[in-house]
Amino acid sequence: MGIQQGQFVEVRGRPWLVEVVDDTQPDLTTLKLSCIADDAQGEQIEVLWDAEIGTRIIQDDTWAQVGRGAPDSPEVLAAYLRAIRWKSASAADRNLLQAPFRAGIRLDAYQLLPLRKALRLPRVNLLIADDVGLGKTVEAGLVARELLLRRRIDLIVISAPPAMIVQWKDELESKFGLTFDIIDRERLGELRRQRGFSVNPWTTGSRFIIAHSLLTDEVYVAGLRDILGDFRSRALFILDESHHAAPSGGARYAISSQLTRAVNDLAHRFEHRLFLTATPHNGHSNSFSALLEMLDPQRFTRGVEVRPRDLEPVMVRRLKSDLRRLGEAFPERKVERISIAALPKDAPWKPCRETSGTAVRRRLNVCAEHSRPRI
């Protein structure tokens, strides 16, 4: 069966609509195609069908499957109706959650608090500041998954330190079934080879991960600003280790770093924002208020003292010691001093009676000097 006008075909890795078929020449069928892909709708090309590699006709035989097979049993139909009813009810009720039951995780009760708080906010502007090891990635995954199930978001951008990029991608895929594209140099080069130099990588999907260091590079961020515009509804921005984006100075108007300016420029373009950090406060109130202003500029202003009553609705902060008192089984870390005696005279680090900061720095410098690799 030959190709006919109006059919859909796959050529060069993309779907096309056949507009004109020219088969006047034997064995040289010429097609005039119009692209139907999201990032190049309406683009037209002419190809020699027999000369192209990896082509196929896209068969849409969904209607042919209707009515095939025996009807479902009453039990299966009842289970389907119950699932539809439960899904509809939970999408409207903030107290009924779906994400914990659709994730491959061992869920602890305390990890539901960020999800519960997020659903009670008109916009999810939430700072998860739990202690190290309490599962902030899992809590962020639960929030993102629940918002997707409730159709409240359709775009997710995660920014994390470079060393955590692959871990974020693997955990979200294995535990929540969410696949993310890592936007980096290799991905950008691959897309340019496939779709042209002017391709916008942020239009090729809906879930992305990017490193902190690339947020300050216009090569990667310009396309993101284009799709966000001044404000994009149903978009979620997750910032891991968000304390890196806070200005480190303690003055009333400390100079912002490049990452601070980049996050401040991007964050307000998203409808929903989720910041993760185990150390939200560096001891300077101005730095903390600047971080909160990026999270929720309606509640907080840089340089203005943060009141606890304003912080409580948008922040979750638990330490392991707090959860141990509630019965959670977290091991308690105990630091014990071990005295080392009878060291040889040429040992790189020797006990010293000095207790000043200078003595400590001297010891650290000696250890660092002896730990350097020799070439």
Buried (B, 14 or more C-beta within 10 A) or exposed (E): EEBEEEBBBBBBEBEBBBEEBEEEEEEEBBBBBBBBBEBBEEEEEEBEBEEEEEBEBEEEEEEEEEEEEEEEEEEEEEEEEEEEEEEEEBBEEEEEBBBBEBBEBEBBEBBBBBBEBBBEEEBBBBBBBBBEEBBBBBBBBBBBBBBBBBEBBBBBBBBBBEEBBEEBBEBBEEBBEBEBBBBBEEBBEEBEEEBEEEBBBBBBBBBBBBBBBBBBBEEBBEBBBEBBEEEBEEBBBBBBBBBBBBBBBEEEEBEBBEBBBBBBEBBBBBBBBBBBBBEBBBEBBBBBBBBBBBBBBEBBEBEEEBEEEBBEEBBBBBBBEBBEEEEBEBEEEEEEEEEEEEEEEEEEEEEEEEEEEEEEEEBEEBEEEEEEEEE
